[in-house]
Amino acid sequence: MDEPSLRSRSRRPLIAHVVYRLDIGGLENGVVNLTNRLPPETFDHCVLSLTDVTEFRQRIERPDVDCIALHKKPGKDPALYLKLWRTFRTLQPAIVHTRNLATLEAQLPALLAGVPVRIHGEHGWEADDVAARSRKNQRLRRAMRPLTHRYVAVSQHISEYLQRRINVPKTRISQIYNGVDTKRFRPEIDRAWVSERFGSAGVFVIGTVERLQAVKDPLNLARAFLQLLRSQPSLAERARLVVVGAGPLQEALESVLQAGGIRHLCWLAGNRADIPALLRGFDLFVLPSLAEGISNTILEAMATGLPVVATAVGGNPELVEGGVTGRLVPPASPLALADAMRGYLENPGLARTHGLAGRRRAEERFSLDAMVGAYAELYATLLEGRGINCTQTRPAAAIPPRLR
């Protein structure tokens, strides 16, 4: 890895953000937004990835932010705890901020290394526990509770879970919504790629942006699109489906579309870097997830001025106002999803009205500035509670070769 930048590390409290893997994802995008937008004169940052660091690190704009891969072995890896302890002792962060269950156990080496402030963020549930009912996971969360100074819940739904199931006092939970960059994601007519891809800019594009994995349930969307066209075959002249993202269900998704004879009406775009431009070509955004924390892609769609059809799970009802900015449907119900999509196909005016209302809601309640401001206040308050101010001098620390 690159040599750590020591120039500014001698002046400001260091926040060590701990993730499982630094790669494309909503949680990871939130970390990047914080490193890029928190006042550089107030905080320094490093990102510790328990496994690997990918090219996603290039999204971090500050040159003094180190990204450290600890190369955790698959399954249980006791050596990881020693690596974390050594890293924390070397870097001397003022704050360790872990995120989701996969990194929660880093709270223990942070405690043993003497880290003054320890924060844990809950952004959503595990892929193998979408209903958050696993007793094993709950026991681990409870075991780490005494070591954690403050929790961040990205939705009210998650905050209530922490209070009810993990017995975290409400006073130790900060509920901070994810924020969206409303300048980068904005309403703008951009149908060039639609015309190029489908031969006409006049089609109605139903789209999603998601990782193709079970918890996101992309097969439900494919089946709903098939149901839509079977119930009203004439809609095949206008309706098109775009799925942006990649993952283990790619082949299964292809199979559903091929078997239904509608593959030619769909574009499986894979992972893309031009998400804002693609969203501006959509007419309707759909998220068919089985579970969510707070969906960044819903926020991005709302900021782009799109109506949103989403499943009524997790934090989705906190984002989508049914009948005002979109529609909420039961999870795993192709019939309900198809019916909601049909409503917008048959009434494009309603789609525009709901899309504009979603844009206003994104600007008023879910701005990136509001999110960054909330984290800045949280970090400063917790540091001050430990007698550390945000301009306190601390010694620079180099990362020894064995940790790179």
C-alpha positions as CSV (number, residue, x, y, z in Angstrom):
1,M,0.0,0.0,0.0
2,D,1.0,3.6,-0.3
3,E,3.1,5.3,2.4
4,P,0.8,7.1,4.9
5,S,0.7,10.8,4.6
6,L,2.1,12.3,7.8
7,R,2.0,16.0,6.8
8,S,-1.5,16.6,8.3
9,R,-1.7,13.7,10.7
10,S,0.3,15.6,13.3
11,R,-2.5,18.2,13.8
12,R,-5.9,16.6,13.8
13,P,-7.8,13.7,15.4
14,L,-7.7,10.6,13.2
15,I,-10.9,8.7,12.5
16,A,-10.3,5.1,11.6
17,H,-13.2,3.8,9.5
18,V,-13.4,0.0,9.6
19,V,-15.2,-1.8,6.7
20,Y,-15.2,-5.4,5.7
21,R,-14.2,-4.8,2.1
22,L,-13.5,-1.4,0.4
23,D,-15.5,-2.0,-2.7
24,I,-18.6,-0.7,-4.5
25,G,-21.5,-0.5,-2.1
26,G,-23.8,2.0,-0.3
27,L,-22.1,1.6,3.0
28,E,-18.7,2.1,1.5
29,N,-20.0,5.1,-0.5
30,G,-21.0,6.7,2.7
31,V,-17.5,6.3,4.1
32,V,-16.1,7.9,0.9
33,N,-18.5,10.8,1.2
34,L,-17.4,11.5,4.8
35,T,-13.7,11.4,4.0
36,N,-14.2,13.7,1.1
37,R,-16.6,16.2,2.8
38,L,-15.9,16.4,6.5
39,P,-13.9,19.6,7.1
40,P,-10.2,18.8,6.3
41,E,-9.0,21.2,8.9
42,T,-10.9,19.3,11.6
43,F,-10.4,15.6,11.0
44,D,-8.0,13.1,9.5
45,H,-9.1,9.7,8.2
46,C,-7.9,6.3,7.3
47,V,-9.9,3.3,6.1
48,L,-9.2,-0.1,7.4
49,S,-10.5,-3.0,5.3
50,L,-10.6,-6.3,7.0
51,T,-10.2,-8.1,3.7
52,D,-9.2,-6.2,0.5
53,V,-9.0,-2.7,-1.0
54,T,-10.3,-2.4,-4.5
55,E,-10.1,0.4,-7.1
56,F,-13.1,1.9,-5.3
57,R,-10.4,3.7,-3.2
58,Q,-10.0,6.1,-6.1
59,R,-13.3,7.7,-5.2
60,I,-11.5,9.1,-2.1
61,E,-10.4,12.6,-3.1
62,R,-8.1,13.5,-0.2
63,P,-4.5,12.4,-0.8
64,D,-3.8,12.0,2.9
65,V,-6.3,9.2,3.5
66,D,-4.6,5.9,3.8
67,C,-6.5,2.7,2.9
68,I,-5.1,-0.4,4.7
69,A,-6.0,-4.0,3.7
70,L,-5.7,-6.5,6.6
71,H,-6.2,-9.5,4.3
72,K,-8.5,-11.5,6.7
73,K,-8.6,-15.2,5.9
74,P,-11.9,-16.8,5.1
75,G,-13.9,-17.9,8.1
76,K,-12.5,-17.4,11.6
77,D,-9.1,-15.7,11.6
78,P,-7.8,-15.1,15.1
79,A,-4.7,-13.4,13.8
80,L,-7.0,-10.5,12.6
81,Y,-7.4,-9.3,16.2
82,L,-3.7,-8.9,16.6
83,K,-3.4,-7.1,13.3
84,L,-6.2,-4.7,14.4
85,W,-4.6,-4.1,17.8
86,R,-1.2,-3.4,16.2
87,T,-2.7,-1.1,13.7
88,F,-4.7,0.9,16.3
89,R,-1.6,1.1,18.5
90,T,0.4,2.4,15.6
91,L,-2.0,4.9,14.1
92,Q,-3.4,6.1,17.5
93,P,-6.8,7.0,16.2
94,A,-9.0,9.3,18.3
95,I,-12.1,7.5,16.9
96,V,-12.7,4.0,15.6
97,H,-15.9,3.7,13.6
98,T,-16.9,0.2,12.7
99,R,-19.8,-0.6,10.4
100,N,-22.2,-3.5,10.3
101,L,-21.9,-6.9,12.1
102,A,-18.9,-8.0,10.0
103,T,-16.6,-5.4,11.6
104,L,-18.2,-5.2,15.0
105,E,-15.6,-7.3,16.7
106,A,-13.0,-4.7,15.9
107,Q,-14.4,-2.9,19.0
108,L,-12.5,-5.2,21.2
109,P,-8.9,-4.6,19.9
110,A,-9.8,-0.9,19.7
111,L,-10.6,-1.0,23.4
112,L,-7.4,-2.9,24.2
113,A,-5.4,-0.4,22.1
114,G,-6.8,2.5,24.2
115,V,-8.8,4.2,21.5
116,P,-10.7,7.0,23.2
117,V,-13.9,6.9,21.2
118,R,-15.5,3.8,19.7
119,I,-18.6,4.1,17.4
120,H,-20.5,1.4,15.6
121,G,-22.8,2.0,12.7
122,E,-25.7,-0.3,11.7
123,H,-26.5,0.1,8.0
124,G,-28.6,-3.0,7.3
125,W,-28.9,-6.7,7.9
126,E,-26.7,-9.6,6.9
127,A,-27.5,-11.4,3.6
128,D,-28.1,-14.6,5.5
129,D,-30.3,-12.9,8.1
130,V,-32.5,-10.4,6.2
131,A,-35.1,-10.4,9.0
132,A,-32.5,-9.7,11.7
133,R,-33.8,-12.7,13.7
134,S,-30.6,-14.7,14.1
135,R,-30.0,-15.3,17.8
136,K,-26.3,-15.8,17.2
137,N,-26.0,-12.4,15.6
138,Q,-28.0,-10.8,18.4
139,R,-25.8,-12.4,21.0
140,L,-22.7,-11.0,19.3
141,R,-24.2,-7.5,19.2
142,R,-25.1,-7.7,22.9
143,A,-21.6,-8.9,23.8
144,M,-20.0,-5.9,22.1
145,R,-22.5,-3.4,23.5
146,P,-20.5,-2.6,26.7
147,L,-17.4,-1.8,24.5
148,T,-19.2,0.6,22.2
149,H,-19.6,4.2,23.2
150,R,-22.2,5.2,20.6
151,Y,-24.3,3.6,17.9
152,V,-25.3,5.1,14.6
153,A,-28.5,3.8,13.0
154,V,-29.2,4.9,9.5
155,S,-32.9,4.5,9.9
156,Q,-35.5,4.7,12.6
157,H,-36.3,1.0,11.9
158,I,-32.7,0.1,12.8
159,S,-32.7,2.4,15.9
160,E,-35.8,0.6,17.2
161,Y,-34.2,-2.8,16.6
162,L,-31.1,-1.8,18.6
163,Q,-33.3,-0.6,21.5
164,R,-35.7,-3.6,21.4
165,R,-33.5,-6.5,20.6
166,I,-30.0,-5.5,21.7
167,N,-31.1,-3.4,24.7
168,V,-29.1,-0.4,23.6
169,P,-30.3,2.7,25.5
170,K,-31.8,5.3,23.2
171,T,-29.4,7.9,24.6
172,R,-26.5,5.9,23.1
173,I,-28.0,5.9,19.6
174,S,-27.7,8.6,17.0
175,Q,-30.1,8.2,14.1
176,I,-28.5,9.7,11.0
177,Y,-30.0,9.2,7.6
178,N,-27.7,8.7,4.6
179,G,-27.4,11.7,2.4
180,V,-27.5,12.2,-1.4
181,D,-25.5,14.6,-3.5
182,T,-28.4,16.6,-5.1
183,K,-26.0,18.4,-7.5
184,R,-24.6,15.2,-8.9
185,F,-28.0,13.5,-9.0
186,R,-30.4,16.0,-10.5
187,P,-33.4,16.0,-12.9
188,E,-32.3,16.5,-16.5
189,I,-33.6,15.1,-19.7
190,D,-30.9,12.8,-21.1
191,R,-32.4,10.2,-23.4
192,A,-29.4,9.8,-25.7
193,W,-28.4,6.4,-24.3
194,V,-32.0,5.3,-24.3
195,S,-32.3,5.9,-28.0
196,E,-29.0,4.3,-28.7
197,R,-29.8,1.2,-26.6
198,F,-33.5,0.7,-27.5
199,G,-33.8,2.4,-30.9
200,S,-36.2,5.0,-29.6
201,A,-36.2,7.7,-26.9
202,G,-39.9,7.3,-26.6
203,V,-39.9,4.1,-24.6
204,F,-40.8,3.9,-20.9
205,V,-37.7,2.8,-19.0
206,I,-38.2,0.9,-15.8
207,G,-34.8,0.7,-14.1
208,T,-33.0,-0.4,-11.0
209,V,-29.5,-0.1,-9.6
210,E,-28.6,-3.0,-7.2
211,R,-26.2,-5.8,-6.5
212,L,-27.5,-9.0,-8.0
213,Q,-27.8,-11.0,-4.8
214,A,-30.6,-12.7,-2.9
215,V,-31.3,-9.9,-0.4
216,K,-31.9,-7.5,-3.3
217,D,-34.3,-10.0,-5.0
218,P,-33.7,-9.0,-8.7
219,L,-35.6,-12.1,-9.8
220,N,-38.7,-10.6,-8.3
221,L,-38.3,-7.6,-10.6
222,A,-37.8,-9.8,-13.6
223,R,-40.9,-11.9,-12.8
224,A,-42.9,-8.7,-12.2
225,F,-41.8,-7.3,-15.6
226,L,-42.8,-10.6,-17.2
227,Q,-46.2,-10.5,-15.4
228,L,-46.7,-6.9,-16.5
229,L,-46.3,-7.8,-20.2
230,R,-48.3,-11.0,-20.0
231,S,-51.2,-9.2,-18.4
232,Q,-51.2,-6.5,-21.0
233,P,-49.1,-7.6,-24.1
234,S,-49.5,-4.2,-25.8
235,L,-47.2,-2.7,-23.2
236,A,-44.3,-4.5,-24.9
237,E,-44.2,-1.7,-27.5
238,R,-43.2,0.8,-24.8
239,A,-41.9,-0.9,-21.7
240,R,-38.2,-1.5,-21.2
241,L,-36.3,-2.9,-18.3
242,V,-32.7,-1.8,-17.3
243,V,-30.8,-3.5,-14.5
244,V,-27.6,-1.9,-13.4
245,G,-25.3,-4.0,-11.2
246,A,-23.6,-7.4,-11.0
247,G,-23.5,-10.3,-8.6
248,P,-24.1,-14.0,-8.1
249,L,-27.7,-14.0,-9.5
250,Q,-26.6,-12.7,-12.9
251,E,-27.1,-16.0,-14.7
252,A,-30.4,-16.7,-12.9
253,L,-31.7,-13.3,-13.9
254,E,-30.7,-14.0,-17.5
255,S,-32.5,-17.3,-17.4
256,V,-35.8,-15.8,-16.1
257,L,-35.8,-13.2,-18.9
258,Q,-34.8,-15.7,-21.6
259,A,-37.4,-18.2,-20.5
260,G,-40.1,-15.5,-20.5
261,G,-39.2,-14.4,-24.1
262,I,-38.5,-10.8,-23.0
263,R,-34.7,-10.7,-22.9
264,H,-34.7,-8.4,-26.0
265,L,-36.7,-5.8,-24.0
266,C,-34.1,-5.7,-21.2
267,W,-30.6,-4.3,-20.8
268,L,-28.4,-5.9,-18.1
269,A,-25.8,-3.2,-17.8
270,G,-23.5,-4.7,-15.2
271,N,-21.5,-2.4,-12.9
272,R,-21.3,1.2,-14.3
273,A,-19.5,4.4,-13.3
274,D,-22.1,6.6,-15.1
275,I,-25.0,6.0,-12.7
276,P,-26.2,9.7,-12.7
277,A,-26.5,9.8,-16.5
278,L,-28.2,6.4,-16.6
279,L,-30.8,7.5,-14.0
280,R,-31.6,10.6,-16.0
281,G,-32.8,8.2,-18.8
282,F,-35.1,6.2,-16.5
283,D,-38.8,7.0,-16.2
284,L,-39.4,4.8,-13.1
285,F,-37.0,3.5,-10.4
286,V,-37.8,0.1,-8.8
287,L,-36.1,-1.5,-5.7
288,P,-37.5,-5.0,-5.0
289,S,-35.3,-5.8,-1.9
290,L,-36.2,-8.3,0.8
291,A,-34.4,-6.1,3.4
292,E,-32.8,-2.7,3.5
293,G,-31.2,-0.2,5.9
294,I,-31.5,3.1,4.1
295,S,-31.1,2.7,0.4
296,N,-28.7,5.0,-1.3
297,T,-30.1,4.1,-4.7
298,I,-33.6,5.2,-3.7
299,L,-32.2,8.5,-2.5
300,E,-30.3,8.9,-5.8
301,A,-33.4,8.1,-7.8
302,M,-35.5,10.6,-5.8
303,A,-32.8,13.3,-6.2
304,T,-32.9,12.6,-10.0
305,G,-36.7,13.3,-10.0
306,L,-37.9,9.7,-10.5
307,P,-40.9,8.1,-8.9
308,V,-39.9,5.1,-6.8
309,V,-41.6,1.8,-6.4
310,A,-40.0,-0.1,-3.5
311,T,-40.8,-2.9,-1.2
312,A,-42.1,-1.9,2.3
313,V,-39.1,-3.3,4.1
314,G,-36.5,-1.8,6.5
315,G,-36.0,1.9,6.0
316,N,-37.8,2.1,2.6
317,P,-41.0,3.5,4.1
318,E,-39.0,6.3,5.7
319,L,-37.8,7.4,2.3
320,V,-40.7,6.7,-0.1
321,E,-44.0,8.5,0.8
322,G,-46.6,6.2,-0.7
323,G,-49.0,8.0,-3.1
324,V,-46.8,11.1,-3.0
325,T,-43.3,10.2,-4.2
326,G,-43.9,6.6,-5.3
327,R,-45.5,3.4,-4.2
328,L,-44.7,0.8,-1.5
329,V,-45.4,-2.9,-2.2
330,P,-45.0,-6.1,-0.2
331,P,-41.7,-7.9,-0.7
332,A,-41.5,-11.0,-2.9
333,S,-44.8,-10.2,-4.7
334,P,-44.4,-10.0,-8.4
335,L,-48.1,-9.3,-8.8
336,A,-48.1,-6.3,-6.5
337,L,-44.9,-5.0,-8.1
338,A,-46.3,-5.4,-11.6
339,D,-49.5,-3.6,-10.7
340,A,-47.5,-0.6,-9.3
341,M,-45.3,-0.4,-12.4
342,R,-48.4,-0.5,-14.6
343,G,-49.9,2.4,-12.8
344,Y,-47.0,4.7,-13.9
345,L,-46.8,3.2,-17.4
346,E,-50.5,4.1,-17.9
347,N,-50.2,7.5,-16.3
348,P,-46.8,9.2,-17.2
349,G,-48.2,12.5,-15.8
350,L,-48.4,10.9,-12.4
351,A,-44.9,9.6,-12.7
352,R,-43.6,13.1,-13.3
353,T,-45.6,14.5,-10.4
354,H,-44.4,11.9,-8.0
355,G,-40.8,12.3,-9.3
356,L,-40.8,16.0,-8.7
357,A,-42.2,15.5,-5.2
358,G,-39.4,13.0,-4.5
359,R,-36.8,15.5,-5.6
360,R,-38.2,18.1,-3.2
361,R,-38.1,15.5,-0.4
362,A,-34.5,14.5,-1.1
363,E,-33.4,18.2,-1.0
364,E,-35.3,19.0,2.2
365,R,-34.7,15.8,4.3
366,F,-31.8,13.8,2.8
367,S,-29.1,16.2,1.6
368,L,-25.5,15.1,1.8
369,D,-24.7,18.3,3.6
370,A,-27.1,17.4,6.4
371,M,-25.6,14.0,6.8
372,V,-22.0,15.2,6.9
373,G,-23.0,17.9,9.4
374,A,-24.6,15.4,11.6
375,Y,-21.5,13.1,11.6
376,A,-19.2,16.1,12.2
377,E,-21.3,17.1,15.3
378,L,-21.3,13.6,16.6
379,Y,-17.6,13.1,16.2
380,A,-16.8,16.5,17.8
381,T,-19.2,16.0,20.7
382,L,-17.8,12.5,21.6
383,L,-14.2,13.7,21.3
384,E,-15.0,16.7,23.6
385,G,-16.6,14.3,26.1
386,R,-13.2,12.6,26.3
387,G,-11.3,15.9,26.6
388,I,-10.1,16.0,23.0
389,N,-10.7,19.0,20.7
390,C,-10.7,18.8,17.0
391,T,-7.5,20.8,16.6
392,Q,-5.5,18.9,19.3
393,T,-2.0,18.1,18.3
394,R,-0.9,14.4,18.2
395,P,2.2,12.7,17.1
396,A,2.5,11.4,13.5
397,A,2.6,7.6,13.1
398,A,4.0,5.6,10.3
399,I,2.6,2.2,9.3
400,P,5.2,-0.5,9.7
401,P,5.7,-2.7,6.6
402,R,4.1,-5.8,8.3
403,L,0.8,-4.0,8.4
404,R,0.8,-3.0,4.7
